[in-house]
Amino acid sequence: MTTALVIGLSVLLTITSVLLVVLILLHRGKGGGLSDLFGGGVSSSIGGSSVAEKNLDRLTIGIGLVWTACIVAVGLLVRTGS
């Protein structure tokens, strides 16, 4: 039972990891960092509405919390000897 739980949480962890990478890359660059190097400065003037940016922030935080919970759960299950 716990092995199936660890496998399920590991799959969820992989999915949330990929989603976090995609969501973070979707964020608009706010400074003169790497986003400007790859053309982020040009596309920032086109940018979407602030409502879309807030929703993207909320979604990223939510997925980050699920990712953190999966890390902790898998760590506890492996540590207890599943």
N, CA, C and O atoms as a MOPAC input file, in Angstrom:
PM7 MOZYME 1SCF
protein

 N      0.82100 1    -1.20200 1     0.00000 1
 C      0.00000 1     0.00000 1     0.00000 1
 C      0.85900 1     1.25700 1     0.00000 1
 O      0.61900 1     2.17800 1    -0.78000 1
 N      1.86200 1     1.29500 1     0.87700 1
 C      2.67900 1     2.50400 1     0.93900 1
 C      3.56500 1     2.65500 1    -0.29100 1
 O      3.90400 1     3.77300 1    -0.68100 1
 N      3.94600 1     1.52400 1    -0.91000 1
 C      4.74400 1     1.60900 1    -2.12900 1
 C      3.92800 1     2.25600 1    -3.24100 1
 O      4.44100 1     3.08600 1    -3.99100 1
 N      2.65600 1     1.87500 1    -3.34600 1
 C      1.78700 1     2.49400 1    -4.34800 1
 C      1.60400 1     3.97800 1    -4.05800 1
 O      1.53800 1     4.78900 1    -4.98100 1
 N      1.52000 1     4.33600 1    -2.78100 1
 C      1.37900 1     5.73200 1    -2.39700 1
 C      2.62600 1     6.53200 1    -2.76600 1
 O      2.52600 1     7.65800 1    -3.25300 1
 N      3.79700 1     5.94900 1    -2.53200 1
 C      5.05000 1     6.61900 1    -2.88600 1
 C      5.14000 1     6.79600 1    -4.40000 1
 O      5.57000 1     7.84600 1    -4.87700 1
 N      4.74000 1     5.78300 1    -5.15200 1
 C      4.77300 1     5.88300 1    -6.61100 1
 C      3.79100 1     6.95200 1    -7.09100 1
 O      4.12000 1     7.75500 1    -7.96500 1
 N      2.59400 1     6.96100 1    -6.52400 1
 C      1.60100 1     7.97300 1    -6.89600 1
 C      2.06300 1     9.38100 1    -6.57900 1
 O      1.89300 1    10.29500 1    -7.38600 1
 N      2.64600 1     9.55500 1    -5.40600 1
 C      3.16300 1    10.87800 1    -5.03100 1
 C      4.35400 1    11.27200 1    -5.89900 1
 O      4.53200 1    12.45100 1    -6.20800 1
 N      5.16300 1    10.30500 1    -6.28900 1
 C      6.29900 1    10.60300 1    -7.16100 1
 C      5.83200 1    11.05000 1    -8.54400 1
 O      6.41500 1    11.95600 1    -9.14100 1
 N      4.78400 1    10.41400 1    -9.04700 1
 C      4.21800 1    10.82800 1   -10.33600 1
 C      3.64000 1    12.24200 1   -10.21500 1
 O      3.85500 1    13.07800 1   -11.09200 1
 N      2.91000 1    12.50500 1    -9.13100 1
 C      2.36100 1    13.84500 1    -8.90000 1
 C      3.47500 1    14.86800 1    -8.75900 1
 O      3.34900 1    15.99600 1    -9.23400 1
 N      4.55700 1    14.48100 1    -8.11200 1
 C      5.70400 1    15.36800 1    -7.94800 1
 C      6.32900 1    15.69900 1    -9.29900 1
 O      6.70900 1    16.84400 1    -9.54100 1
 N      6.43700 1    14.71900 1   -10.17000 1
 C      6.98800 1    14.94900 1   -11.50400 1
 C      6.09800 1    15.88800 1   -12.31000 1
 O      6.58900 1    16.80100 1   -12.97300 1
 N      4.79700 1    15.66200 1   -12.25200 1
 C      3.85900 1    16.51000 1   -12.99400 1
 C      3.90700 1    17.94700 1   -12.48100 1
 O      3.94200 1    18.89100 1   -13.27000 1
 N      3.90600 1    18.11000 1   -11.16000 1
 C      3.94200 1    19.46600 1   -10.61100 1
 C      5.27800 1    20.15000 1   -10.88600 1
 O      5.32600 1    21.37100 1   -11.03700 1
 N      6.35800 1    19.38100 1   -10.95200 1
 C      7.66200 1    19.96700 1   -11.27400 1
 C      7.65800 1    20.54200 1   -12.68400 1
 O      8.13200 1    21.65600 1   -12.90900 1
 N      7.12400 1    19.78300 1   -13.62700 1
 C      7.05400 1    20.26100 1   -15.00700 1
 C      6.13900 1    21.48700 1   -15.10600 1
 O      6.45500 1    22.45200 1   -15.80100 1
 N      5.00400 1    21.43400 1   -14.40300 1
 C      4.08800 1    22.57900 1   -14.41000 1
 C      4.73900 1    23.82400 1   -13.82100 1
 O      4.54800 1    24.92700 1   -14.33300 1
 N      5.50300 1    23.65400 1   -12.75300 1
 C      6.19000 1    24.81000 1   -12.16100 1
 C      7.18300 1    25.43100 1   -13.12600 1
 O      7.27000 1    26.65500 1   -13.22600 1
 N      7.92800 1    24.60500 1   -13.83100 1
 C      8.88800 1    25.13300 1   -14.80700 1
 C      8.15700 1    25.93200 1   -15.87700 1
 O      8.57600 1    27.03600 1   -16.22400 1
 N      7.06200 1    25.37600 1   -16.40300 1
 C      6.30400 1    26.06100 1   -17.44800 1
 C      5.69900 1    27.36500 1   -16.92200 1
 O      5.77800 1    28.39900 1   -17.58500 1
 N      5.09600 1    27.31500 1   -15.73000 1
 C      4.46800 1    28.51100 1   -15.17700 1
 C      5.47700 1    29.60900 1   -14.86900 1
 O      5.19800 1    30.78700 1   -15.09000 1
 N      6.62900 1    29.24000 1   -14.36700 1
 C      7.66200 1    30.23700 1   -14.07100 1
 C      8.18500 1    30.86400 1   -15.35400 1
 O      8.46600 1    32.06200 1   -15.39100 1
 N      8.31700 1    30.06700 1   -16.39800 1
 C      8.77000 1    30.62200 1   -17.66800 1
 C      7.72500 1    31.52700 1   -18.31300 1
 O      8.07400 1    32.38900 1   -19.12000 1
 N      6.45200 1    31.34700 1   -17.97300 1
 C      5.40600 1    32.19700 1   -18.52300 1
 C      5.36600 1    33.58800 1   -17.88700 1
 O      4.79700 1    34.51600 1   -18.46100 1
 N      5.96200 1    33.73200 1   -16.71100 1
 C      5.95100 1    35.02900 1   -16.04400 1
 C      6.72600 1    36.06100 1   -16.85500 1
 O      7.71100 1    35.74800 1   -17.52400 1
 N      6.25700 1    37.28100 1   -16.77600 1
 C      6.89800 1    38.38300 1   -17.47600 1
 C      8.13500 1    38.80500 1   -16.70200 1
 O      8.11700 1    38.85900 1   -15.47300 1
 N      9.19500 1    39.10000 1   -17.41100 1
 C     10.41700 1    39.56100 1   -16.77800 1
 C     10.22400 1    40.94100 1   -16.17400 1
 O      9.61700 1    41.80600 1   -16.80400 1
 N     10.72500 1    41.16400 1   -14.97000 1
 C     10.52500 1    42.43400 1   -14.30100 1
 C     11.79600 1    43.29000 1   -14.24900 1
 O     11.73900 1    44.46700 1   -13.89400 1
 N     12.90700 1    42.71200 1   -14.59400 1
 C     14.14800 1    43.46600 1   -14.49700 1
 C     15.03900 1    43.20000 1   -15.69000 1
 O     14.59200 1    42.63100 1   -16.68500 1
 N     16.27300 1    43.59900 1   -15.60400 1
 C     17.23000 1    43.42300 1   -16.68800 1
 C     18.02200 1    42.15100 1   -16.52600 1
 O     19.25200 1    42.17700 1   -16.57100 1
 N     17.35000 1    41.04800 1   -16.34000 1
 C     18.03300 1    39.77100 1   -16.15700 1
 C     18.11300 1    38.98200 1   -17.44800 1
 O     18.25700 1    39.54800 1   -18.53200 1
 N     18.01800 1    37.68900 1   -17.32000 1
 C     18.10400 1    36.81400 1   -18.48600 1
 C     16.92400 1    36.98800 1   -19.43300 1
 O     17.04700 1    36.69700 1   -20.62300 1
 N     15.78900 1    37.45200 1   -18.93600 1
 C     14.63000 1    37.63400 1   -19.80800 1
 C     14.90800 1    38.70000 1   -20.87000 1
 O     14.42300 1    38.58100 1   -21.99500 1
 N     15.67200 1    39.72900 1   -20.54000 1
 C     16.03100 1    40.74800 1   -21.52700 1
 C     17.02900 1    40.20300 1   -22.55100 1
 O     17.02500 1    40.61800 1   -23.71000 1
 N     17.86400 1    39.29100 1   -22.12700 1
 C     18.84800 1    38.70500 1   -23.03000 1
 C     18.17900 1    37.93800 1   -24.15600 1
 O     18.65900 1    37.94100 1   -25.29000 1
 N     17.05800 1    37.27600 1   -23.83700 1
 C     16.35600 1    36.47500 1   -24.83200 1
 C     15.13000 1    37.18300 1   -25.41100 1
 O     14.21200 1    36.52000 1   -25.89400 1
 N     15.10000 1    38.48300 1   -25.37100 1
 C     14.00700 1    39.23000 1   -25.98300 1
 C     12.85700 1    39.52300 1   -25.05800 1
 O     11.79800 1    39.94100 1   -25.52500 1
 N     13.01700 1    39.32200 1   -23.76900 1
 C     11.93900 1    39.59100 1   -22.82400 1
 C     11.60300 1    41.06400 1   -22.71100 1
 O     10.46400 1    41.42200 1   -22.40900 1
 N     12.57500 1    41.91300 1   -22.94800 1
 C     12.33500 1    43.34400 1   -22.87200 1
 C     11.41500 1    43.84000 1   -23.97000 1
 O     10.63600 1    44.76900 1   -23.75300 1
 N     11.49300 1    43.23500 1   -25.14600 1
 C     10.64800 1    43.63000 1   -26.26600 1
 C      9.22000 1    43.17900 1   -26.03800 1
 O      8.28400 1    43.94400 1   -26.27000 1
 N      9.03800 1    41.93500 1   -25.58200 1
 C      7.68700 1    41.40300 1   -25.41900 1
 C      6.99800 1    41.92300 1   -24.16600 1
 O      5.78500 1    41.76500 1   -24.02700 1
 N      7.74600 1    42.54300 1   -23.24300 1
 C      7.10400 1    43.03600 1   -22.02300 1
 C      6.19600 1    44.23800 1   -22.30900 1
 O      5.25800 1    44.49300 1   -21.55300 1
 N      6.46200 1    44.97200 1   -23.38200 1
 C      5.58200 1    46.07800 1   -23.71600 1
 C      4.26400 1    45.56800 1   -24.29900 1
 O      3.24700 1    46.25900 1   -24.23300 1
 N      4.27900 1    44.36800 1   -24.86600 1
 C      3.06700 1    43.76600 1   -25.41400 1
 C      2.21900 1    43.17300 1   -24.30200 1
 O      0.99400 1    43.13800 1   -24.41900 1
 N      2.83800 1    42.70800 1   -23.23500 1
 C      2.27800 1    41.99200 1   -22.09600 1
 C      0.77100 1    41.98900 1   -21.90700 1
 O      0.06800 1    42.84400 1   -22.44600 1
 N      0.28200 1    41.03600 1   -21.14700 1
 C     -1.14000 1    40.89800 1   -20.90600 1
 C     -1.62900 1    41.80900 1   -19.79500 1
 O     -0.90800 1    42.68100 1   -19.31000 1
 N     -2.84500 1    41.58600 1   -19.41600 1
 C     -3.44700 1    42.41700 1   -18.37600 1
 C     -2.90400 1    42.02900 1   -17.00600 1
 O     -2.31800 1    40.96200 1   -16.82300 1
 N     -3.11300 1    42.91200 1   -16.07400 1
 C     -2.62900 1    42.64000 1   -14.72200 1
 C     -3.44300 1    41.51800 1   -14.06500 1
 O     -2.94000 1    40.82400 1   -13.18100 1
 N     -4.70100 1    41.33800 1   -14.49700 1
 C     -5.52400 1    40.26000 1   -13.95100 1
 C     -4.93500 1    38.90700 1   -14.34600 1
 O     -4.89200 1    37.98300 1   -13.53300 1
 N     -4.49000 1    38.79600 1   -15.57200 1
 C     -3.87600 1    37.54600 1   -16.02300 1
 C     -2.58800 1    37.26900 1   -15.25300 1
 O     -2.30600 1    36.12400 1   -14.90000 1
 N     -1.82100 1    38.29900 1   -14.99800 1
 C     -0.57300 1    38.13700 1   -14.24700 1
 C     -0.85600 1    37.71300 1   -12.80100 1
 O     -0.14100 1    36.87700 1   -12.24700 1
 N     -1.88900 1    38.28500 1   -12.19700 1
 C     -2.25000 1    37.89400 1   -10.82700 1
 C     -2.72800 1    36.44900 1   -10.78200 1
 O     -2.38300 1    35.70600 1    -9.86400 1
 N     -3.51700 1    36.05200 1   -11.76900 1
 C     -3.98200 1    34.66700 1   -11.81700 1
 C     -2.82400 1    33.70300 1   -12.03800 1
 O     -2.80500 1    32.61200 1   -11.46900 1
 N     -1.86000 1    34.10000 1   -12.86100 1
 C     -0.67900 1    33.27400 1   -13.07900 1
 C      0.13300 1    33.15700 1   -11.79200 1
 O      0.67100 1    32.09300 1   -11.48600 1
 N      0.21900 1    34.25100 1   -11.04100 1
 C      0.91500 1    34.21100 1    -9.74600 1
 C      0.21800 1    33.25200 1    -8.78000 1
 O      0.86700 1    32.44200 1    -8.11900 1
 N     -1.10100 1    33.35300 1    -8.70700 1
 C     -1.86300 1    32.47600 1    -7.80000 1
 C     -1.71300 1    31.01700 1    -8.19000 1
 O     -1.53900 1    30.15600 1    -7.32700 1
 N     -1.77800 1    30.73400 1    -9.48000 1
 C     -1.64000 1    29.35300 1    -9.94700 1
 C     -0.24200 1    28.81300 1    -9.64900 1
 O     -0.08700 1    27.65900 1    -9.25000 1
 N      0.76100 1    29.64500 1    -9.84600 1
 C      2.13800 1    29.22700 1    -9.56300 1
 C      2.32700 1    28.94400 1    -8.07800 1
 O      2.97400 1    27.96200 1    -7.71500 1
 N      1.77300 1    29.78800 1    -7.22000 1
 C      1.88300 1    29.57000 1    -5.77400 1
 C      1.14500 1    28.29900 1    -5.36900 1
 O      1.65100 1    27.52600 1    -4.55600 1
 N     -0.04200 1    28.07500 1    -5.92500 1
 C     -0.80800 1    26.86100 1    -5.61300 1
 C     -0.08000 1    25.59400 1    -6.01500 1
 O     -0.01100 1    24.63700 1    -5.24400 1
 N      0.46600 1    25.58900 1    -7.22700 1
 C      1.22300 1    24.42100 1    -7.69600 1
 C      2.48500 1    24.24500 1    -6.85500 1
 O      2.89500 1    23.11800 1    -6.57600 1
 N      3.09800 1    25.35300 1    -6.45100 1
 C      4.28300 1    25.27600 1    -5.58500 1
 C      3.97200 1    24.66100 1    -4.23300 1
 O      4.77800 1    23.90500 1    -3.69000 1
 N      2.80200 1    24.98300 1    -3.68400 1
 C      2.39500 1    24.38500 1    -2.40500 1
 C      2.13200 1    22.88600 1    -2.54700 1
 O      2.50100 1    22.10200 1    -1.67200 1
 N      1.49700 1    22.49100 1    -3.64400 1
 C      1.27100 1    21.05600 1    -3.88900 1
 C      2.61000 1    20.34700 1    -4.05500 1
 O      2.79400 1    19.24400 1    -3.53900 1
 N      3.54200 1    20.96800 1    -4.76900 1
 C      4.87100 1    20.40300 1    -4.97600 1
 C      5.60000 1    20.22100 1    -3.64000 1
 O      6.22000 1    19.18500 1    -3.40000 1
 N      5.51900 1    21.23500 1    -2.77800 1
 C      6.15800 1    21.16200 1    -1.46100 1
 C      5.53600 1    20.05800 1    -0.60600 1
 O      6.25000 1    19.31800 1     0.07000 1
 N      4.20800 1    19.94700 1    -0.63700 1
 C      3.53100 1    18.89200 1     0.12900 1
 C      3.93600 1    17.50900 1    -0.37000 1
 O      4.10300 1    16.58700 1     0.42800 1
 N      4.09400 1    17.35700 1    -1.68000 1
 C      4.53100 1    16.06600 1    -2.23800 1
 C      5.94600 1    15.72200 1    -1.79700 1
 O      6.23700 1    14.57200 1    -1.47100 1
 N      6.82600 1    16.72100 1    -1.78800 1
 C      8.21100 1    16.49800 1    -1.34100 1
 C      8.22500 1    16.01000 1     0.10900 1
 O      8.90200 1    15.03600 1     0.43900 1
 N      7.47500 1    16.69400 1     0.96500 1
 C      7.44700 1    16.33100 1     2.37800 1
 C      6.83300 1    14.94600 1     2.56900 1
 O      7.35100 1    14.14400 1     3.34600 1
 N      5.74400 1    14.66000 1     1.87300 1
 C      5.07300 1    13.36300 1     2.02100 1
 C      5.95300 1    12.21500 1     1.54400 1
 O      6.05000 1    11.18800 1     2.21600 1
 N      6.59200 1    12.37700 1     0.39600 1
 C      7.47900 1    11.31600 1    -0.11100 1
 C      8.65700 1    11.13600 1     0.83500 1
 O      9.06400 1    10.00700 1     1.10800 1
 N      9.20800 1    12.23500 1     1.33900 1
 C     10.32700 1    12.13700 1     2.27700 1
 C      9.94400 1    11.40500 1     3.54900 1
 O     10.70700 1    10.57500 1     4.04200 1
 N      8.76900 1    11.70500 1     4.08400 1
 C      8.32100 1    11.02000 1     5.30100 1
 C      8.04200 1     9.54600 1     5.05300 1
 O      8.38700 1     8.70000 1     5.87800 1
 N      7.42500 1     9.23700 1     3.92800 1
 C      7.12600 1     7.83700 1     3.62300 1
 C      8.38100 1     7.01700 1     3.38800 1
 O      8.46200 1     5.86400 1     3.81100 1
 N      9.35800 1     7.60700 1     2.71700 1
 C     10.60500 1     6.88100 1     2.48800 1
 C     11.38700 1     6.73200 1     3.78500 1
 O     12.01400 1     5.70000 1     4.02500 1
 N     11.34800 1     7.75500 1     4.60900 1
 C     12.09900 1     7.71800 1     5.87100 1
 C     11.53000 1     6.68200 1     6.83400 1
 O     12.28100 1     6.05000 1     7.57600 1
 N     10.19500 1     6.50100 1     6.82800 1
 C      9.59900 1     5.53100 1     7.73500 1
 C      9.74700 1     4.10100 1     7.24200 1
 O      9.34200 1     3.16200 1     7.92700 1
 N     10.31800 1     3.93100 1     6.06900 1
 C     10.60600 1     2.57500 1     5.57600 1
 C      9.49000 1     1.93400 1     4.79800 1
 O      9.11200 1     0.79300 1     5.06200 1
 N      8.96800 1     2.65700 1     3.85000 1
 C      7.88200 1     2.08600 1     3.03800 1
 C      8.36400 1     0.96700 1     2.15600 1
 O      7.57500 1     0.38300 1     1.41300 1

